[in-house]
C-alpha cells in the first residue's frame, strides 16, 4: 500500500456489511449502513513526547478494531475506500 499514516493515525479497511437480510431481501449499497469495524492496514509512529521520543500506538497492523459511525476520514486509494482514524477514535480491538 502506498499510504503511510502520520503520528497517531491508523488506516483501516472496513469489514463488508451484510447486503442480504435474513428474509432474503437485498439491500443496495446506497441504503446499507457502513460497517463500524475493520482491519488495520497501517499505523503511524505515534505522538511525540516532550522529550522528542514517540509514544507507541496500541493497535497493530492486522488487528480487527471497532470505531464510531462518524469516526475518521474516508479516502479512496487505488479505487478502494479506506478510513483514516486517530488512535483515540478506535474504541476497541477485537480478540479472536
Backbone as XML, in Angstrom:
<?xml version="1.0"?>
<chain id="A" units="angstrom">
  <residue number="1" name="UNK">
    <atom name="N" x="0.849" y="-1.171" z="0.000"/>
    <atom name="CA" x="0.000" y="0.000" z="0.000"/>
    <atom name="C" x="0.899" y="1.239" z="0.000"/>
  </residue>
  <residue number="2" name="UNK">
    <atom name="N" x="0.487" y="2.258" z="-0.714"/>
    <atom name="CA" x="1.262" y="3.485" z="-0.820"/>
    <atom name="C" x="0.793" y="4.562" z="0.139"/>
  </residue>
  <residue number="3" name="UNK">
    <atom name="N" x="0.100" y="4.208" z="1.173"/>
    <atom name="CA" x="-0.452" y="5.168" z="2.122"/>
    <atom name="C" x="0.176" y="4.927" z="3.488"/>
  </residue>
  <residue number="4" name="UNK">
    <atom name="N" x="0.919" y="5.915" z="3.995"/>
    <atom name="CA" x="1.552" y="5.794" z="5.308"/>
    <atom name="C" x="0.968" y="6.856" z="6.218"/>
  </residue>
  <residue number="5" name="UNK">
    <atom name="N" x="0.253" y="6.452" z="7.266"/>
    <atom name="CA" x="-0.340" y="7.422" z="8.184"/>
    <atom name="C" x="0.727" y="8.113" z="9.032"/>
  </residue>
  <residue number="6" name="UNK">
    <atom name="N" x="0.462" y="9.342" z="9.403"/>
    <atom name="CA" x="1.386" y="10.120" z="10.223"/>
    <atom name="C" x="0.950" y="10.114" z="11.680"/>
  </residue>
  <residue number="7" name="UNK">
    <atom name="N" x="1.913" y="10.252" z="12.565"/>
    <atom name="CA" x="1.713" y="10.370" z="14.009"/>
    <atom name="C" x="0.777" y="9.306" z="14.553"/>
  </residue>
  <residue number="8" name="UNK">
    <atom name="N" x="-0.353" y="9.698" z="15.164"/>
    <atom name="CA" x="-1.224" y="8.739" z="15.841"/>
    <atom name="C" x="-2.393" y="8.294" z="14.962"/>
  </residue>
  <residue number="9" name="UNK">
    <atom name="N" x="-2.204" y="8.322" z="13.655"/>
    <atom name="CA" x="-3.289" y="7.930" z="12.757"/>
    <atom name="C" x="-3.149" y="6.468" z="12.344"/>
  </residue>
  <residue number="10" name="UNK">
    <atom name="N" x="-4.312" y="5.878" z="11.981"/>
    <atom name="CA" x="-4.405" y="4.472" z="11.635"/>
    <atom name="C" x="-5.223" y="4.358" z="10.347"/>
  </residue>
  <residue number="11" name="UNK">
    <atom name="N" x="-4.790" y="3.529" z="9.399"/>
    <atom name="CA" x="-5.547" y="3.270" z="8.174"/>
    <atom name="C" x="-6.295" y="1.960" z="8.346"/>
  </residue>
  <residue number="12" name="UNK">
    <atom name="N" x="-7.617" y="1.992" z="8.086"/>
    <atom name="CA" x="-8.479" y="0.829" z="8.325"/>
    <atom name="C" x="-9.278" y="0.519" z="7.063"/>
  </residue>
  <residue number="13" name="UNK">
    <atom name="N" x="-9.406" y="-0.772" z="6.736"/>
    <atom name="CA" x="-10.315" y="-1.235" z="5.687"/>
    <atom name="C" x="-11.563" y="-1.751" z="6.387"/>
  </residue>
  <residue number="14" name="UNK">
    <atom name="N" x="-12.700" y="-1.137" z="6.072"/>
    <atom name="CA" x="-13.958" y="-1.570" z="6.690"/>
    <atom name="C" x="-14.271" y="-3.019" z="6.316"/>
  </residue>
  <residue number="15" name="UNK">
    <atom name="N" x="-14.871" y="-3.727" z="7.255"/>
    <atom name="CA" x="-15.354" y="-5.077" z="7.006"/>
    <atom name="C" x="-16.640" y="-4.948" z="6.210"/>
  </residue>
  <residue number="16" name="UNK">
    <atom name="N" x="-16.819" y="-5.757" z="5.195"/>
    <atom name="CA" x="-18.025" y="-5.686" z="4.360"/>
    <atom name="C" x="-19.282" y="-5.888" z="5.181"/>
  </residue>
  <residue number="17" name="UNK">
    <atom name="N" x="-20.269" y="-5.045" z="4.923"/>
    <atom name="CA" x="-21.542" y="-5.173" z="5.635"/>
    <atom name="C" x="-22.446" y="-6.149" z="4.900"/>
  </residue>
  <residue number="18" name="UNK">
    <atom name="N" x="-23.391" y="-6.697" z="5.603"/>
    <atom name="CA" x="-24.322" y="-7.673" z="5.057"/>
    <atom name="C" x="-25.235" y="-6.991" z="4.044"/>
  </residue>
  <residue number="19" name="UNK">
    <atom name="N" x="-25.364" y="-7.555" z="2.846"/>
    <atom name="CA" x="-26.207" y="-6.949" z="1.818"/>
    <atom name="C" x="-27.510" y="-7.703" z="1.585"/>
  </residue>
  <residue number="20" name="UNK">
    <atom name="N" x="-27.695" y="-8.829" z="2.275"/>
    <atom name="CA" x="-28.938" y="-9.592" z="2.163"/>
    <atom name="C" x="-29.472" y="-9.823" z="3.571"/>
  </residue>
  <residue number="21" name="UNK">
    <atom name="N" x="-30.746" y="-9.489" z="3.799"/>
    <atom name="CA" x="-31.336" y="-9.680" z="5.118"/>
    <atom name="C" x="-31.641" y="-11.157" z="5.342"/>
  </residue>
  <residue number="22" name="UNK">
    <atom name="N" x="-32.008" y="-11.501" z="6.579"/>
    <atom name="CA" x="-32.338" y="-12.891" z="6.911"/>
    <atom name="C" x="-33.527" y="-13.384" z="6.088"/>
  </residue>
  <residue number="23" name="UNK">
    <atom name="N" x="-34.429" y="-12.459" z="5.705"/>
    <atom name="CA" x="-35.597" y="-12.821" z="4.897"/>
    <atom name="C" x="-35.302" y="-12.891" z="3.413"/>
  </residue>
  <residue number="24" name="UNK">
    <atom name="N" x="-34.059" y="-12.610" z="3.007"/>
    <atom name="CA" x="-33.684" y="-12.707" z="1.604"/>
    <atom name="C" x="-33.790" y="-11.404" z="0.833"/>
  </residue>
  <residue number="25" name="UNK">
    <atom name="N" x="-34.049" y="-10.292" z="1.522"/>
    <atom name="CA" x="-34.161" y="-9.004" z="0.841"/>
    <atom name="C" x="-32.762" y="-8.432" z="0.626"/>
  </residue>
  <residue number="26" name="UNK">
    <atom name="N" x="-32.490" y="-8.036" z="-0.607"/>
    <atom name="CA" x="-31.179" y="-7.471" z="-0.945"/>
    <atom name="C" x="-31.207" y="-5.969" z="-0.661"/>
  </residue>
  <residue number="27" name="UNK">
    <atom name="N" x="-30.205" y="-5.501" z="0.093"/>
    <atom name="CA" x="-30.098" y="-4.078" z="0.439"/>
    <atom name="C" x="-29.076" y="-3.440" z="-0.494"/>
  </residue>
  <residue number="28" name="UNK">
    <atom name="N" x="-29.471" y="-2.413" z="-1.259"/>
    <atom name="CA" x="-28.498" y="-1.759" z="-2.146"/>
    <atom name="C" x="-27.434" y="-1.022" z="-1.342"/>
  </residue>
  <residue number="29" name="UNK">
    <atom name="N" x="-26.251" y="-0.836" z="-1.954"/>
    <atom name="CA" x="-25.140" y="-0.174" z="-1.275"/>
    <atom name="C" x="-25.500" y="1.219" z="-0.783"/>
  </residue>
  <residue number="30" name="UNK">
    <atom name="N" x="-26.327" y="1.934" z="-1.522"/>
    <atom name="CA" x="-26.695" y="3.304" z="-1.133"/>
    <atom name="C" x="-27.514" y="3.323" z="0.156"/>
  </residue>
  <residue number="31" name="UNK">
    <atom name="N" x="-28.262" y="2.279" z="0.438"/>
    <atom name="CA" x="-29.112" y="2.238" z="1.622"/>
    <atom name="C" x="-28.468" y="1.510" z="2.799"/>
  </residue>
  <residue number="32" name="UNK">
    <atom name="N" x="-27.414" y="0.770" z="2.537"/>
    <atom name="CA" x="-26.780" y="-0.014" z="3.597"/>
    <atom name="C" x="-25.966" y="0.885" z="4.521"/>
  </residue>
  <residue number="33" name="UNK">
    <atom name="N" x="-25.987" y="0.566" z="5.805"/>
    <atom name="CA" x="-25.163" y="1.302" z="6.769"/>
    <atom name="C" x="-23.722" y="0.847" z="6.636"/>
  </residue>
  <residue number="34" name="UNK">
    <atom name="N" x="-22.803" y="1.764" z="6.846"/>
    <atom name="CA" x="-21.389" y="1.423" z="6.771"/>
    <atom name="C" x="-20.992" y="0.644" z="8.024"/>
  </residue>
  <residue number="35" name="UNK">
    <atom name="N" x="-20.082" y="-0.292" z="7.824"/>
    <atom name="CA" x="-19.622" y="-1.114" z="8.936"/>
    <atom name="C" x="-18.874" y="-0.261" z="9.951"/>
  </residue>
  <residue number="36" name="UNK">
    <atom name="N" x="-18.974" y="-0.637" z="11.208"/>
    <atom name="CA" x="-18.284" y="0.063" z="12.287"/>
    <atom name="C" x="-17.097" y="-0.739" z="12.795"/>
  </residue>
  <residue number="37" name="UNK">
    <atom name="N" x="-16.634" y="-1.670" z="11.976"/>
    <atom name="CA" x="-15.453" y="-2.445" z="12.335"/>
    <atom name="C" x="-14.605" y="-2.617" z="11.086"/>
  </residue>
  <residue number="38" name="UNK">
    <atom name="N" x="-13.346" y="-2.947" z="11.303"/>
    <atom name="CA" x="-12.466" y="-3.118" z="10.164"/>
    <atom name="C" x="-11.120" y="-3.676" z="10.566"/>
  </residue>
  <residue number="39" name="UNK">
    <atom name="N" x="-10.255" y="-3.830" z="9.561"/>
    <atom name="CA" x="-8.918" y="-4.363" z="9.741"/>
    <atom name="C" x="-7.906" y="-3.243" z="9.584"/>
  </residue>
  <residue number="40" name="UNK">
    <atom name="N" x="-6.969" y="-3.164" z="10.511"/>
    <atom name="CA" x="-5.928" y="-2.139" z="10.459"/>
    <atom name="C" x="-4.921" y="-2.526" z="9.379"/>
  </residue>
  <residue number="41" name="UNK">
    <atom name="N" x="-4.693" y="-1.612" z="8.435"/>
    <atom name="CA" x="-3.747" y="-1.850" z="7.345"/>
    <atom name="C" x="-2.391" y="-1.216" z="7.610"/>
  </residue>
  <residue number="42" name="UNK">
    <atom name="N" x="-2.380" y="-0.061" z="8.275"/>
    <atom name="CA" x="-1.123" y="0.640" z="8.546"/>
    <atom name="C" x="-1.298" y="1.526" z="9.771"/>
  </residue>
  <residue number="43" name="UNK">
    <atom name="N" x="-0.223" y="1.752" z="10.503"/>
    <atom name="CA" x="-0.245" y="2.622" z="11.680"/>
    <atom name="C" x="0.893" y="3.633" z="11.591"/>
  </residue>
  <residue number="44" name="UNK">
    <atom name="N" x="0.678" y="4.792" z="12.196"/>
    <atom name="CA" x="1.710" y="5.821" z="12.243"/>
    <atom name="C" x="2.718" y="5.537" z="13.343"/>
  </residue>
  <residue number="45" name="UNK">
    <atom name="N" x="3.599" y="6.490" z="13.577"/>
    <atom name="CA" x="4.661" y="6.316" z="14.565"/>
    <atom name="C" x="4.215" y="6.606" z="15.983"/>
  </residue>
  <residue number="46" name="UNK">
    <atom name="N" x="3.096" y="7.287" z="16.163"/>
    <atom name="CA" x="2.620" y="7.676" z="17.481"/>
    <atom name="C" x="2.860" y="9.152" z="17.724"/>
  </residue>
  <residue number="47" name="UNK">
    <atom name="N" x="2.341" y="9.670" z="18.821"/>
    <atom name="CA" x="2.521" y="11.089" z="19.133"/>
    <atom name="C" x="3.904" y="11.311" z="19.737"/>
  </residue>
  <residue number="48" name="UNK">
    <atom name="N" x="4.414" y="12.509" z="19.541"/>
    <atom name="CA" x="5.746" y="12.840" z="20.048"/>
    <atom name="C" x="5.635" y="13.320" z="21.493"/>
  </residue>
  <residue number="49" name="UNK">
    <atom name="N" x="6.449" y="12.746" z="22.368"/>
    <atom name="CA" x="6.517" y="13.171" z="23.764"/>
    <atom name="C" x="7.299" y="14.478" z="23.882"/>
  </residue>
  <residue number="50" name="UNK">
    <atom name="N" x="7.283" y="15.074" z="25.057"/>
    <atom name="CA" x="8.000" y="16.332" z="25.266"/>
    <atom name="C" x="9.510" y="16.186" z="25.120"/>
  </residue>
  <residue number="51" name="UNK">
    <atom name="N" x="10.033" y="14.973" z="25.332"/>
    <atom name="CA" x="11.476" y="14.760" z="25.184"/>
    <atom name="C" x="11.871" y="14.404" z="23.744"/>
  </residue>
  <residue number="52" name="UNK">
    <atom name="N" x="10.905" y="14.405" z="22.823"/>
    <atom name="CA" x="11.196" y="14.155" z="21.413"/>
    <atom name="C" x="11.026" y="12.721" z="20.964"/>
  </residue>
  <residue number="53" name="UNK">
    <atom name="N" x="10.830" y="11.788" z="21.893"/>
    <atom name="CA" x="10.610" y="10.389" z="21.515"/>
    <atom name="C" x="9.146" y="10.196" z="21.146"/>
  </residue>
  <residue number="54" name="UNK">
    <atom name="N" x="8.862" y="9.093" z="20.477"/>
    <atom name="CA" x="7.488" y="8.794" z="20.075"/>
    <atom name="C" x="6.856" y="7.803" z="21.039"/>
  </residue>
  <residue number="55" name="UNK">
    <atom name="N" x="5.629" y="8.092" z="21.464"/>
    <atom name="CA" x="4.849" y="7.147" z="22.258"/>
    <atom name="C" x="4.240" y="6.148" z="21.284"/>
  </residue>
  <residue number="56" name="UNK">
    <atom name="N" x="4.306" y="4.882" z="21.575"/>
    <atom name="CA" x="3.797" y="3.849" z="20.673"/>
    <atom name="C" x="2.281" y="3.880" z="20.539"/>
  </residue>
  <residue number="57" name="UNK">
    <atom name="N" x="1.795" y="3.178" z="19.529"/>
    <atom name="CA" x="0.350" y="3.054" z="19.288"/>
    <atom name="C" x="-0.083" y="1.668" z="19.757"/>
  </residue>
  <residue number="58" name="UNK">
    <atom name="N" x="-1.260" y="1.596" z="20.376"/>
    <atom name="CA" x="-1.744" y="0.336" z="20.949"/>
    <atom name="C" x="-2.261" y="-0.657" z="19.916"/>
  </residue>
  <residue number="59" name="UNK">
    <atom name="N" x="-2.599" y="-0.207" z="18.723"/>
    <atom name="CA" x="-3.077" y="-1.126" z="17.691"/>
    <atom name="C" x="-1.940" y="-1.448" z="16.732"/>
  </residue>
  <residue number="60" name="UNK">
    <atom name="N" x="-2.034" y="-2.616" z="16.094"/>
    <atom name="CA" x="-1.010" y="-3.074" z="15.159"/>
    <atom name="C" x="-1.662" y="-3.441" z="13.841"/>
  </residue>
  <residue number="61" name="UNK">
    <atom name="N" x="-0.862" y="-3.510" z="12.799"/>
    <atom name="CA" x="-1.369" y="-3.948" z="11.506"/>
    <atom name="C" x="-1.971" y="-5.339" z="11.646"/>
  </residue>
  <residue number="62" name="UNK">
    <atom name="N" x="-3.143" y="-5.542" z="11.042"/>
    <atom name="CA" x="-3.819" y="-6.831" z="11.104"/>
    <atom name="C" x="-4.870" y="-6.928" z="12.203"/>
  </residue>
  <residue number="63" name="UNK">
    <atom name="N" x="-4.870" y="-6.001" z="13.168"/>
    <atom name="CA" x="-5.868" y="-6.022" z="14.248"/>
    <atom name="C" x="-7.260" y="-5.743" z="13.698"/>
  </residue>
  <residue number="64" name="UNK">
    <atom name="N" x="-8.260" y="-6.397" z="14.277"/>
    <atom name="CA" x="-9.666" y="-6.102" z="13.991"/>
    <atom name="C" x="-10.113" y="-5.087" z="15.025"/>
  </residue>
  <residue number="65" name="UNK">
    <atom name="N" x="-10.645" y="-3.933" z="14.595"/>
    <atom name="CA" x="-10.991" y="-2.861" z="15.523"/>
    <atom name="C" x="-12.432" y="-2.402" z="15.335"/>
  </residue>
  <residue number="66" name="UNK">
    <atom name="N" x="-12.970" y="-1.786" z="16.395"/>
    <atom name="CA" x="-14.283" y="-1.151" z="16.368"/>
    <atom name="C" x="-14.091" y="0.354" z="16.450"/>
  </residue>
  <residue number="67" name="UNK">
    <atom name="N" x="-14.946" y="1.101" z="15.765"/>
    <atom name="CA" x="-14.887" y="2.556" z="15.795"/>
    <atom name="C" x="-16.292" y="3.109" z="15.633"/>
  </residue>
  <residue number="68" name="UNK">
    <atom name="N" x="-16.479" y="4.390" z="15.918"/>
    <atom name="CA" x="-17.790" y="5.022" z="15.837"/>
    <atom name="C" x="-18.248" y="5.239" z="14.405"/>
  </residue>
  <residue number="69" name="UNK">
    <atom name="N" x="-19.557" y="5.437" z="14.221"/>
    <atom name="CA" x="-20.134" y="5.625" z="12.890"/>
    <atom name="C" x="-19.571" y="6.836" z="12.170"/>
  </residue>
  <residue number="70" name="UNK">
    <atom name="N" x="-19.306" y="7.906" z="12.898"/>
    <atom name="CA" x="-18.836" y="9.136" z="12.266"/>
    <atom name="C" x="-17.339" y="9.345" z="12.415"/>
  </residue>
  <residue number="71" name="UNK">
    <atom name="N" x="-16.623" y="8.328" z="12.836"/>
    <atom name="CA" x="-15.185" y="8.463" z="13.095"/>
    <atom name="C" x="-14.389" y="8.516" z="11.799"/>
  </residue>
  <residue number="72" name="UNK">
    <atom name="N" x="-13.304" y="9.264" z="11.826"/>
    <atom name="CA" x="-12.326" y="9.239" z="10.754"/>
    <atom name="C" x="-12.701" y="9.963" z="9.488"/>
  </residue>
  <residue number="73" name="UNK">
    <atom name="N" x="-11.821" y="9.830" z="8.517"/>
    <atom name="CA" x="-11.968" y="10.439" z="7.203"/>
    <atom name="C" x="-11.873" y="9.347" z="6.150"/>
  </residue>
  <residue number="74" name="UNK">
    <atom name="N" x="-12.871" y="9.256" z="5.275"/>
    <atom name="CA" x="-12.864" y="8.261" z="4.214"/>
    <atom name="C" x="-12.050" y="8.778" z="3.039"/>
  </residue>
  <residue number="75" name="UNK">
    <atom name="N" x="-11.177" y="7.928" z="2.503"/>
    <atom name="CA" x="-10.366" y="8.263" z="1.334"/>
    <atom name="C" x="-10.406" y="7.094" z="0.351"/>
  </residue>
  <residue number="76" name="UNK">
    <atom name="N" x="-10.195" y="7.394" z="-0.930"/>
    <atom name="CA" x="-10.104" y="6.336" z="-1.938"/>
    <atom name="C" x="-8.662" y="6.230" z="-2.391"/>
  </residue>
  <residue number="77" name="UNK">
    <atom name="N" x="-8.117" y="5.017" z="-2.310"/>
    <atom name="CA" x="-6.754" y="4.748" z="-2.741"/>
    <atom name="C" x="-6.815" y="3.573" z="-3.709"/>
  </residue>
  <residue number="78" name="UNK">
    <atom name="N" x="-6.380" y="3.796" z="-4.944"/>
    <atom name="CA" x="-6.424" y="2.758" z="-5.988"/>
    <atom name="C" x="-7.822" y="2.156" z="-6.122"/>
  </residue>
  <residue number="79" name="UNK">
    <atom name="N" x="-8.856" y="2.995" z="-6.032"/>
    <atom name="CA" x="-10.236" y="2.544" z="-6.190"/>
    <atom name="C" x="-10.832" y="1.873" z="-4.964"/>
  </residue>
  <residue number="80" name="UNK">
    <atom name="N" x="-10.066" y="1.751" z="-3.894"/>
    <atom name="CA" x="-10.552" y="1.110" z="-2.671"/>
    <atom name="C" x="-10.851" y="2.174" z="-1.614"/>
  </residue>
  <residue number="81" name="UNK">
    <atom name="N" x="-11.990" y="2.056" z="-0.967"/>
    <atom name="CA" x="-12.379" y="3.011" z="0.066"/>
    <atom name="C" x="-11.760" y="2.600" z="1.404"/>
  </residue>
  <residue number="82" name="UNK">
    <atom name="N" x="-10.934" y="3.488" z="1.961"/>
    <atom name="CA" x="-10.281" y="3.242" z="3.242"/>
    <atom name="C" x="-10.665" y="4.335" z="4.221"/>
  </residue>
  <residue number="83" name="UNK">
    <atom name="N" x="-10.398" y="4.112" z="5.485"/>
    <atom name="CA" x="-10.727" y="5.055" z="6.538"/>
    <atom name="C" x="-9.451" y="5.400" z="7.299"/>
  </residue>
  <residue number="84" name="UNK">
    <atom name="N" x="-9.216" y="6.706" z="7.503"/>
    <atom name="CA" x="-8.076" y="7.145" z="8.309"/>
    <atom name="C" x="-8.621" y="7.675" z="9.627"/>
  </residue>
  <residue number="85" name="UNK">
    <atom name="N" x="-8.203" y="7.051" z="10.732"/>
    <atom name="CA" x="-8.678" y="7.395" z="12.069"/>
    <atom name="C" x="-7.512" y="7.862" z="12.931"/>
  </residue>
  <residue number="86" name="UNK">
    <atom name="N" x="-7.810" y="8.656" z="13.938"/>
    <atom name="CA" x="-6.840" y="8.893" z="15.006"/>
    <atom name="C" x="-6.942" y="7.695" z="15.949"/>
  </residue>
  <residue number="87" name="UNK">
    <atom name="N" x="-5.862" y="7.400" z="16.627"/>
    <atom name="CA" x="-5.877" y="6.261" z="17.547"/>
    <atom name="C" x="-6.987" y="6.415" z="18.587"/>
  </residue>
  <residue number="88" name="UNK">
    <atom name="N" x="-7.262" y="7.640" z="19.029"/>
    <atom name="CA" x="-8.291" y="7.885" z="20.039"/>
    <atom name="C" x="-9.695" y="7.541" z="19.534"/>
  </residue>
  <residue number="89" name="UNK">
    <atom name="N" x="-9.900" y="7.494" z="18.206"/>
    <atom name="CA" x="-11.210" y="7.163" z="17.652"/>
    <atom name="C" x="-11.459" y="5.666" z="17.599"/>
  </residue>
  <residue number="90" name="UNK">
    <atom name="N" x="-10.420" y="4.862" z="17.798"/>
    <atom name="CA" x="-10.572" y="3.413" z="17.861"/>
    <atom name="C" x="-11.126" y="3.068" z="19.233"/>
  </residue>
  <residue number="91" name="UNK">
    <atom name="N" x="-12.284" y="2.423" z="19.243"/>
    <atom name="CA" x="-12.959" y="2.127" z="20.506"/>
    <atom name="C" x="-12.443" y="0.855" z="21.171"/>
  </residue>
  <residue number="92" name="UNK">
    <atom name="N" x="-12.123" y="-0.156" z="20.360"/>
    <atom name="CA" x="-11.689" y="-1.439" z="20.927"/>
    <atom name="C" x="-11.005" y="-2.282" z="19.872"/>
  </residue>
  <residue number="93" name="UNK">
    <atom name="N" x="-10.190" y="-3.217" z="20.332"/>
    <atom name="CA" x="-9.589" y="-4.231" z="19.468"/>
    <atom name="C" x="-10.335" y="-5.539" z="19.727"/>
  </residue>
  <residue number="94" name="UNK">
    <atom name="N" x="-10.754" y="-6.187" z="18.641"/>
    <atom name="CA" x="-11.490" y="-7.452" z="18.757"/>
    <atom name="C" x="-10.493" y="-8.602" z="18.845"/>
  </residue>
  <residue number="95" name="UNK">
    <atom name="N" x="-10.520" y="-9.349" z="19.931"/>
    <atom name="CA" x="-9.657" y="-10.515" z="20.085"/>
    <atom name="C" x="-10.408" y="-11.743" z="19.617"/>
  </residue>
  <residue number="96" name="UNK">
    <atom name="N" x="-9.784" y="-12.529" z="18.761"/>
    <atom name="CA" x="-10.474" y="-13.729" z="18.271"/>
    <atom name="C" x="-9.817" y="-14.990" z="18.770"/>
  </residue>
</chain>
